Amino acid sequence: MKFTVDRKRWWRGHGGYESRLLRSDDDMRCCLGFLASACGYEDAHIREQADPMSITYRMGDHLWPQALLEPGGDGEWKHTDTCRSIIAVNDVKVDGSDSREYSWATEVAKVKTETDREEILRDLFSQVGVEVEFVG
């Protein structure tokens, strides 16, 4: 599977508090929001949703690549470590001011520039069998 991230519509590097798959106020998306559309989710499904787990909780089943979610002990889906790292790398600020929030994700310390962020995300997505292209 392959998907494209449009840098002009990509919400990243602002911390996790305001990050969404699709933000209502400005129609910006985190990287997983672009993937959600490529997986077949409609904008109505992903609008104001924080992450893949929140959609599967609402909808029951999921269309995500299998390596992003795994069954939890309570019968609900949970994020894999790779999915959690993708979220952290997307959201962490380049200046490192919020890196403690993501201290469990070793990849976060490597995000010093937007180019670094893209390279790390390419690698993480490839680990789940997904190719990502950044344009714009």
C-alpha positions as CSV (number, residue, x, y, z in Angstrom):
1,M,0.0,0.0,0.0
2,K,1.1,3.5,-0.8
3,F,-0.2,6.9,0.3
4,T,0.7,10.6,-0.1
5,V,1.1,13.3,2.5
6,D,0.6,16.8,1.3
7,R,2.9,19.0,3.3
8,K,0.5,22.0,2.9
9,R,-2.3,20.1,4.7
10,W,-0.1,18.2,7.1
11,W,-0.5,18.9,10.8
12,R,2.8,18.0,12.6
13,G,5.2,19.2,15.2
14,H,2.7,20.9,17.4
15,G,2.4,18.3,20.2
16,G,-0.3,15.8,20.5
17,Y,-2.9,17.8,22.3
18,E,-4.3,19.5,19.1
19,S,-3.4,16.7,16.6
20,R,-6.2,14.9,14.9
21,L,-6.6,12.6,12.0
22,L,-8.6,15.4,10.4
23,R,-9.0,18.8,12.2
24,S,-12.4,20.5,11.8
25,D,-11.3,24.1,12.1
26,D,-8.6,24.0,9.3
27,D,-8.9,20.6,7.5
28,M,-5.3,19.8,8.4
29,R,-4.4,16.1,8.9
30,C,-1.7,14.2,10.8
31,C,0.1,11.7,8.7
32,L,-2.2,8.9,9.8
33,G,-5.1,11.0,8.6
34,F,-3.8,10.8,5.1
35,L,-3.3,7.1,5.5
36,A,-6.9,6.8,6.8
37,S,-8.2,8.3,3.6
38,A,-6.0,5.9,1.5
39,C,-7.5,3.0,3.6
40,G,-11.0,4.0,2.6
41,Y,-12.2,6.0,5.6
42,E,-14.4,8.9,4.7
43,D,-13.7,12.3,6.2
44,A,-16.8,12.1,8.3
45,H,-15.3,9.0,10.0
46,I,-12.0,10.6,10.9
47,R,-12.9,14.2,11.6
48,E,-11.8,15.1,15.1
49,Q,-10.6,11.6,15.9
50,A,-7.3,11.4,17.6
51,D,-5.9,8.2,16.3
52,P,-6.6,4.8,14.7
53,M,-7.7,3.3,17.9
54,S,-10.4,5.9,18.4
55,I,-11.9,5.1,15.0
56,T,-12.0,1.3,15.6
57,Y,-13.6,1.9,19.0
58,R,-16.3,4.0,17.3
59,M,-16.8,1.8,14.2
60,G,-16.0,-1.7,15.6
61,D,-13.9,-3.0,12.7
62,H,-11.0,-1.4,11.1
63,L,-9.5,-0.8,7.6
64,W,-6.0,0.0,8.8
65,P,-2.9,-2.0,7.8
66,Q,-2.9,-4.9,10.3
67,A,0.5,-4.0,11.8
68,L,-0.8,-0.7,13.2
69,L,-3.4,-2.3,15.5
70,E,-3.5,-5.4,17.6
71,P,-6.2,-7.0,19.7
72,G,-6.1,-5.9,23.3
73,G,-7.0,-8.1,26.3
74,D,-10.4,-6.4,26.7
75,G,-11.5,-7.3,23.1
76,E,-10.7,-3.8,21.8
77,W,-8.0,-2.9,19.4
78,K,-4.9,-1.2,20.6
79,H,-2.0,0.6,18.9
80,T,1.2,-1.4,18.2
81,D,4.5,0.1,19.3
82,T,5.1,1.1,15.7
83,C,1.8,2.9,15.5
84,R,2.6,4.7,18.8
85,S,6.0,5.7,17.4
86,I,4.4,7.1,14.2
87,I,2.0,9.2,16.3
88,A,4.9,10.5,18.4
89,V,7.2,11.4,15.5
90,N,4.3,13.2,13.8
91,D,3.5,15.2,16.8
92,V,6.8,16.0,18.5
93,K,8.1,19.6,18.2
94,V,11.4,19.9,16.2
95,D,12.9,22.0,19.0
96,G,12.6,19.1,21.4
97,S,10.6,21.2,24.0
98,D,8.0,18.4,24.4
99,S,10.3,15.4,23.9
100,R,9.7,14.2,27.5
101,E,6.1,13.6,26.6
102,Y,7.3,11.0,24.1
103,S,10.3,9.7,26.0
104,W,9.2,6.0,25.4
105,A,9.6,6.5,21.6
106,T,13.4,6.4,20.8
107,E,12.8,7.8,17.3
108,V,11.6,11.2,18.8
109,A,15.1,12.1,19.8
110,K,16.2,11.9,16.2
111,V,13.7,14.5,15.0
112,K,15.8,17.6,14.6
113,T,14.4,18.9,11.2
114,E,11.4,18.3,9.1
115,T,13.5,16.2,6.8
116,D,14.4,14.0,9.7
117,R,10.7,13.7,10.6
118,E,9.9,12.5,7.1
119,E,12.8,10.0,6.9
120,I,11.9,8.5,10.2
121,L,8.2,8.3,9.2
122,R,9.1,6.6,5.9
123,D,11.1,4.0,7.9
124,L,8.3,3.4,10.5
125,F,5.6,3.1,7.8
126,S,7.8,0.6,5.9
127,Q,7.9,-1.5,9.0
128,V,4.1,-2.0,8.6
129,G,4.2,-2.6,4.9
130,V,3.2,1.0,3.8
131,E,5.1,3.4,1.5
132,V,4.6,7.1,2.2
133,E,5.4,9.9,-0.2
134,F,5.7,13.6,0.9
135,V,4.7,16.2,-1.7
136,G,4.1,20.0,-1.8
